[in-house]
Amino acid sequence: MLILVLFTLSTLVLAFSIMIFSSLLAKKSILDREKNSPFECGFDPKGSARLPFSLRFFLIAVIFLIFDVEITLLLPLVPISYLTNLISITQTGFFFFIILLLGLYHEWNQGALEWAD
C-alpha cells in the first residue's frame, strides 16, 4: 500500500514539475493572443455575441448534414448486396440517390447554394 502511495505521489510530482517547466520555457507574448483565441464557425470571439447568425451558413450546414446522412445510408448497401436480392438493393439505392438529387436540385433552384448576392 505504501509503495502505491509513493508511486502516485512521485507521478504527480513529476507531472506537475514537467508542466511548470514547460510553461516557464514557453514563449508567450501579447501577439499570440489572436492565435490562441478560439475560432468557431467564422465568428469573431472578441466581438459581440448578439450579432445575427448567417442564414446561408446555416443552410449549407444543414445541406451537408442531409448529404452526410444519405451517404451513410447508401454505403452499407454494397456489403449487403451479397446477402440479399440484388434487384431490391439496387432499387433501394436508386431511391435514396433520386431523393438526394431531387433535394440538391431543389436547394439549387431556391438559390441556397449561392454565396454571392
C-alpha positions, 0 to 999 in steps of 0.5 A, a space after each residue: 500500500 505504501 509503495 502505491 502511495 509513493 508511486 502516485 505521489 512521485 507521478 504527480 510530482 513529476 507531472 506537475 514539475 514537467 508542466 511548470 517547466 514547460 510553461 516557464 520555457 514557453 514563449 508567450 507574448 501579447 501577439 499570440 493572443 489572436 492565435 490562441 483565441 478560439 475560432 468557431 464557425 467564422 465568428 469573431 470571439 472578441 466581438 459581440 455575441 448578439 450579432 445575427 447568425 448567417 442564414 446561408 451558413 446555416 443552410 449549407 450546414 444543414 445541406 451537408 448534414 442531409 448529404 452526410 446522412 444519405 451517404 451513410 445510408 447508401 454505403 452499407 448497401 454494397 456489403 449487403 448486396 451479397 446477402 440479399 436480392 440484388 434487384 431490391 438493393 439496387 432499387 433501394 439505392 436508386 431511391 435514396 440517390 433520386 431523393 438526394 438529387 431531387 433535394 440538391 436540385 431543389 436547394 439549387 433552384 431556391 438559390 441556397 447554394 449561392 454565396 454571392 448576392 
